[in-house]
Amino acid sequence: MSSPETGLPRQDDQSLGQIVGELTSDLSRLMRQELELAKVELREEAVKAGKAAGMLGGAGFAGYMTALLLSFALAYGLANVMDLGWATLIVAVLWGIAGAVLFTAGRARMKQVSPKPEQTVESLKEDAEWARHPTS
């Protein structure tokens, strides 16, 4: 707005415009800084997760090697009382039974997994219904 006597912008309008401009600039800078902080934090967490995954992978390999070597030890131990071929067959059958039990339990648990997030879908349906009829 302009002053009726001078035709120039009023001082309070300029200061309000400057304040809004500074507020917008500060808010923009704050959002950029927050976004940069979030990126840094996510990178740090990704590095931590990568190291943890590597350690878990190493632990899994160590567990595999332990099971393999204990299987050999069991087979050679059984070979003291029977032929080595039969001993290794017994160990293989034991591993087959363990695998079948784990497969059955895993398949049963997998059937309990829902392919879609039901609470979120229900919530979105409610939100859509409210948006269509906000007064009801």
N, C-alpha and C positions, 0 to 999 in steps of 0.2 A: 504494500500500500504506500501511497505517497502522501506527504503532508499537503493539506489544501493551500497553505500560504506559499510554499516554496516549490512544490512539484517534485521534490527530491524524496528518495526513500526515507522513511522515519528511522531514527536511531534504534528504537526498540525492535523494529522488524529486522534490521541488519543483525543485531545481537542475537535475536532468536534464530535467524538463519545460520549464523556462525555457530551457535550452540548446537543446532541440529546437525550441521556439517561435522563438527568436532565429535559429536556423539556417534554419528555414523562411522566416521573414520576410526574412532577408538573401538567401537564394536567390531568393525571389520578386522582390525589388527588383533583384537582379543580372540576372535574366531580362528584366524590364521595361526596364532600362537597355540591355541588349544589343539588344533588339528595337528600341528607339528609335534606337540607333546604326545598326543595319542599315537602318532606314527613311531616316535622314538620308543615309547613304552611297548608297543606291539612288536617292534623289532627285537627289543631285549627279551620279551617273553618268548618269541619264536626261537631265539638262540638257546634259551633255557630248555624249551621243549625239545629242540633238536638234540641237545646234549643228553637229555633224559631218555629220549627214544634210542639214541646210540647205546647208552648203557643198558637199556632193557633188551635191545637186540643182542648185545654181548652176553647178557645173562641168559637169554633164550638159547644161544649157541652153546654156552657152557653147560646148560641143563641137558641139551641134546647130546653133547659129548659124554656127559656123566651117564645118561641112560644107555647110550651105546656101549660104553666100556663096562658098565655093570652087567649088561646083557651078555657081553663076551665072558665076563668073569663067571656069571651064573652057568652059562653053557659049558665052560671048561670045568667048573666045579661038578656039574652033573656028569661030565665025561668020565669022572673017576668011578662012577657006578654004572655007566652004560656007554654005548657007542656015541662018539662025538656027533654024528649025524642026527641021532635021536634027541640028543641033548639040545642041539640048536633048533630042532623042530619044536620041541616043547617051549623054548623061549619065544620062538616066533608065534606060536599059538597063544601064549600069554599076552604078547603085544597085540595080536589080532583081537583078543577078547577086550583088552583095555580100549583099543580103538573103536570097537563096536559099541561099547558102553558110552564112551564120550560122544560118538556120533549120534546115538539115540537121545542122549540128554540134550545135546546141542540143538537137534532138530525139534525136540519138544519145546525148548525155550524160544526157538526162532518162530514157532507158530504163535507164540504169545506176543510177538512184536507187532505193533500196529504200523502199517505203511505210511500213515499220515498222522500229523499231530492233531488229535481229535479236539482237545481243548482250544487250540488256536483256531481251528476251522469253525467251531461252535461260536467262539467269541467274535470272529469276523462276520459270521452270519447275523449275530445279534447287532453288531455295529452297523451293518448294511440295513437291517430292518429299522433301526433307530434313525438312520440317516434318511430313510424314505418317509418315516412318520415320527418326527422328533417330538411331537406333543403327546404321543400315546404312551 
